[in-house]
Amino acid sequence: MAKPASIKIRLNSTADTGFFYVTKKNARTMTENLVLKKNDPVVLKHVEFKAGKIMKDRPSRFDYRSARSQGPGVSRFGPPSSRRRAAADRQALRETTLLRPAALAS
């Protein structure tokens, strides 16, 4: 499968406000770094925006599929034993909170 010509880039403000735009650029024809003058609404001025990479903060769909393909009983939330242990901890916490007022009354 061919690689797409256009890629997504993040235009970061040079005014250090944290504001950014997301846009596309043709990676084949524009090989140099992109610098555009655009409006930064935080400082209410036109400033230069420089191209940067888009960071992925969540796993891809492939990561979830690989957990499913390992078979039943395995999930992305951990092995079944840790889920059972967490359920047992929740049950013990419920029991102690229900018994605590009665123990204090006597």
C-alpha positions as CSV (number, residue, x, y, z in Angstrom):
1,M,0.0,0.0,0.0
2,A,1.3,3.4,-0.9
3,K,2.2,6.0,1.6
4,P,-0.1,9.1,1.5
5,A,1.3,12.3,0.1
6,S,-0.3,14.6,2.7
7,I,0.5,14.3,6.4
8,K,-1.0,16.0,9.4
9,I,1.3,18.5,11.2
10,R,0.9,20.7,14.3
11,L,1.6,24.4,14.0
12,N,2.9,25.5,17.4
13,S,2.9,29.2,18.4
14,T,6.3,30.8,18.9
15,A,4.7,33.1,21.5
16,D,4.9,30.2,24.0
17,T,1.2,30.3,24.7
18,G,0.6,26.6,24.0
19,F,-1.9,27.4,21.3
20,F,-1.6,25.3,18.1
21,Y,-3.3,24.7,14.8
22,V,-3.5,21.3,13.1
23,T,-3.2,21.3,9.3
24,K,-2.0,19.1,6.4
25,K,1.0,19.5,4.2
26,N,2.3,17.6,1.2
27,A,5.4,15.8,2.4
28,R,6.7,15.2,-1.1
29,T,6.6,18.8,-2.4
30,M,7.2,20.7,0.9
31,T,10.2,19.0,2.5
32,E,11.4,22.0,4.5
33,N,9.8,23.0,7.8
34,L,6.6,25.0,7.5
35,V,6.5,28.5,9.1
36,L,3.3,30.5,8.8
37,K,2.1,33.7,10.3
38,K,-1.3,33.2,11.9
39,N,-3.4,34.6,14.6
40,D,-2.8,33.5,18.2
41,P,-6.0,34.2,20.2
42,V,-4.2,34.0,23.5
43,V,-2.0,37.1,22.9
44,L,-4.4,38.6,20.3
45,K,-1.6,39.1,17.7
46,H,-0.3,37.5,14.5
47,V,2.7,35.5,15.4
48,E,4.8,32.8,13.6
49,F,3.7,29.2,13.9
50,K,6.3,26.5,13.3
51,A,5.6,23.0,12.3
52,G,5.9,20.2,14.8
53,K,4.8,16.5,15.1
54,I,1.4,15.5,16.4
55,M,1.8,13.5,19.6
56,K,-0.4,10.4,20.1
57,D,-1.6,10.2,23.6
58,R,-3.7,7.0,23.4
59,P,-2.9,3.6,22.0
60,S,-3.8,2.7,18.5
61,R,-6.7,0.4,17.6
62,F,-4.1,-2.4,16.9
63,D,-3.2,-2.5,20.6
64,Y,-6.8,-3.3,21.6
65,R,-7.1,-6.0,18.9
66,S,-3.9,-7.7,20.0
67,A,-5.3,-8.1,23.5
68,R,-8.5,-9.6,22.1
69,S,-6.6,-12.0,19.9
70,Q,-4.8,-13.6,22.9
71,G,-8.0,-15.4,23.7
72,P,-10.8,-15.3,26.3
73,G,-9.9,-14.3,29.8
74,V,-7.2,-11.8,28.7
75,S,-8.2,-8.2,28.4
76,R,-6.4,-4.9,28.2
77,F,-7.4,-4.4,31.9
78,G,-5.1,-7.1,33.1
79,P,-5.3,-10.8,33.8
80,P,-8.4,-12.4,35.4
81,S,-6.6,-12.9,38.7
82,S,-6.0,-9.2,39.2
83,R,-9.7,-8.5,38.4
84,R,-10.8,-11.0,40.9
85,R,-8.4,-9.6,43.5
86,A,-9.8,-6.1,42.9
87,A,-13.4,-7.4,43.2
88,A,-12.5,-9.1,46.5
89,D,-10.9,-5.9,47.8
90,R,-14.1,-3.9,46.9
91,Q,-16.2,-6.5,48.7
92,A,-14.0,-6.4,51.8
93,L,-14.2,-2.6,51.8
94,R,-18.0,-2.8,51.6
95,E,-18.2,-5.2,54.5
96,T,-15.9,-3.1,56.8
97,T,-17.9,0.1,56.1
98,L,-21.1,-1.8,56.9
99,L,-19.8,-3.3,60.1
100,R,-17.9,-0.2,61.3
101,P,-21.0,1.8,62.7
102,A,-22.3,-1.3,64.5
103,A,-18.8,-1.9,66.1
104,L,-18.6,1.7,67.3
105,A,-22.1,1.6,68.8
106,S,-21.3,-1.3,71.2
